[in-house]
C-alpha cells in the first residue's frame, strides 16, 4: 500500500488581507509585487474559502519584513485583523455571547483559518491561558506569526467587547526585537519576549461577561457550518461551502466585518 501523502499546511487567503492592508496604510508599500515574488495570486484574497500554502505565505511575510524593515511587523498586522478576514469563523466570533465562547470557537475551529497553527487552552487559577504553537509538519515557523496571532486575538477581543480590554499577561516566543514600548502600548499588560512560547492569559471573570452584540442563534448557525467545514477541510470541499454560507449571511443582513 502506498504511503499516505501529507498535505502541506494552508491558511485562508483572506487572512493575509491584514498584512496587505498594513503594508499600504502603515508603510505605503504596494503588496502586489510581494505576493507575486512569494508565488501567491493576490486576487485570491477576496475569494471565499480560497487558501494559500503555508510555505508561500511564510515567504510573503519574509518579503514584507524586508520591504518594511520593521522588526515589529507582526504586532502591527495583528492590530489590523478584522473578524471578516476569517470569514465564517469571524461571523461566529461577532455573534458569540461572551469572549469565552468566541475564544472557544477559535480553539475548536482554528484549522479553518490555518492548518499551520494549533490553538489550545488551559486553566490556571483564575485565568484561561491560550497558546499558539506550530502544527506538526510545519517545520520552521515565521517569527512574526505567533506575535501576529496574539496581537490579533487582543484586537478581536477589543472589537467584540470594549477598547479597555487587556490580557493578564503575554509571552512571545520570538527573539527580542527591542521596541518594548510598542508592545506595552498595545497589550497594556506584563509581557515577556524570547520566552519560547506564544501565549496569553485572560481573566475568567472578564471573558465570561455578556457581550452587547452577542446573538446566540446566529452564533449557533455559524457553528453548525463551521463543524461541517472542519470535517471537510481535508477533503477539498471548503470553498463551495464558505460561499454558500457567506451568501446566506449577507442576504439575511447578519454579516458584518
N, C-alpha and C positions, 0 to 999 in steps of 0.2 A: 504494500500500500504506500502511495506517495505521501511524503511528509506534508503536514498542513502548512499552508502559506500564511505567514504572519503579515497582516495588513499594516501599512505604515500609519502611524497616528495622524489624525486630521483635526482641523478646527473649522468652525463656521467661518466662511469668508467674511461675513458681515461683522464679526468680532474685530477684524483688522481695520474697520472703519474708524475706530477711535484713534488708532495710530495715524491713519491718513489725515483725519481732521486735525490732530495735534500738529502734524508736520506743517499744514497750511496755516493754521491760526496762530500757533505759538512760535514757529520758526521761519515762516514764509517760504517753505520748501514745497515744490510740486512733488507729490508722492508717486505719480505715474511712472517716471523713469526708474524709481526704486523698485516698484512692483515688477517692472519688466526685467530689470537686472537679476531679481530674485527668481525669475521664471514663473511669475504669477500674472494672471489676467485680471487687471483692476476692475473690469466690468462685472466680475463675479461677485463683488462686494454687495451689490444691490439685488442679487438673485436669492430668493428664499430657499433655504436648505443647501445652497452651494457650499462646498467645503474645499479648503486648501490643505495640501500635505504639510505636516509639521516641519519637515526639513526645509521646505521653501519659505514657510512663514518665519522660521528662525533666521534664514538668510535675509529676509526682508527687514527684520529687526536689526540685524548687523549692518545692513545698508543704511538704515535710519540713524543708527548710532554714529556711523562715520560722517553722515551728512550734517547732523546737528552738533556733534562734538559734546553733547550733554550727557554726562555720566548718570544723571537722574532721569533719563528719558522715560523709564518705566513708571516712575512716580507720577509724571505729568500725564502720560497716556491713560493711566488708571483713573485719574480725576475726570477725564472726558468720556468715559464709557457711559453710554445711555442704555436703559433697560431694553429698548428696541433692538440693540445690537445683537442680543442673544435670542431674538425672535420669540418663539412661544415661551421659552424659559423666562424671558423678560416680562411678558404679559402675566405669567403666573406670579412673578415677584411683585408686580404692581398691585395685583388683586389680593395678595396674601393678607390675612387678618393681623398678623404680628410679624416682626422681624425674624423671630424664631421659625415660624412657618416658612417664610421666604428663604431663609438660610438652609433649612432642612430640605427644601425642594432643590436647592443647588447641590447639596450633598448627594441626594438621590439621583439627580439627573445631569450632573455637570458634564458627563461624557457627551451629551448632545452639543454642548458648547465646544468642548475639546476632549479628545481621547488621549491627549498627551499629558494631561494633568489629573491628579487624584485629589479630591477634596474630602476631608474627613473631620469628624467632630469627636471630642472627648470632653468630659466634665471634670472640673477641678474646683472643689468647694462651691463658691457662689458664681462661678464663671463657666461659660461654654467656650472652649478653645477650638478654633477652626484652623486646619492645617492644609497647606498646598504642597504636594510632592510630585515628582515626575512619575508618570506611568511606566510600568515595566516595558523594556524595549525601546524607550525613548532615547537613551544614551545621553549625550551632553545636552544640557538644557541651557537656554539663554539666561544670562544673569538677570535679565530685565523682566522675565515673565512672572516669577514669583512676586517681585516687587510690584509689577503692574496689577497682578491679581489681587493682592491685599489692598492696594490703593483703590482699585475698582470696587471691592466689597464695601469699603468705607463710603465711597461715593454713592453706591446704590442704597446703602442704609440711610444716608442723609436725604436722598431723594424721596425715600418712602416714609421717613419719619420727620425729623427736623434737622436743620443745619447744625444744631447743638450736639448732635450725636458724636460720640468718640469712643473708641475701644478702651479697655483697661490697660492693655499693653500690646506691643507689636514686636515681633522678631523677624528680621530679614536675613536670609541665608547668603546673600551676595557679598562680595568684598566691599569694604567701606569706601565709598567714592568721595567722602568728605561732604560738605554742604549740609551739616546736621540741621541747620536752621530751617531748611526746606522741608525736611521730614517732620520736624517739630511743628511747623506751621500747618501741615496737612493732617497728620494723625492726631495732634493735640493729646498725646499720650506718651508715657515712657516707651522707649524703643531700643532695641539692640540690633546692630548690623554685624555681619560676618558671624552670625550665630550658628550657621549650618542648617537652619530650618526656616521655613516661611510660615508663620502662624500668628494669629492674634486672638486675644481673649475679649469676650463681651459679657457683661453682667446679665445673669438670668433675669433680674428684675427689669432691665432695660429692654431686652429683646422680647419679653412677654407682654409688653404694653400693647393695647389695641392701636392699630394704625387708622388714621382718619379716612383713608381712601380704600380700606380693605373691603373686598367683596368676595365672600367665601364661595358663592355659587359660581362666579367667574373663575376663581382660583381652582375649584374642583373640575370645572370644564376643561381648563387648560391642562390640569394634571392628568386627566384621562388621555389627552392627546400625547402628553409627554411620556406616559407609560408605554403607549403603543410605539412611539418614535424610538424609545430606548431599546425596545425589543428588536425593532427593525434596523437599528443603526448599522449593524454589521452585515446587513443583507442588501444594502444599496437602495433602499426604498424611501429614504428620508426626504428628498427634495419634493416629491409629489405630495406627501403628507403635510409638510410645512406649508406649501402653497395653499392647500385646501383649508387648513385651519386659519391662516392669515386672512384669506378671503372671507371666511365666516366672521371672524372677529371684526374686520374692517366694515363689513356690511351691517353688523349689529351695533356699531358705534362704540365697542368696548376697547378697541385697540388704540393705545396712545403710547408715544415714545418718551 
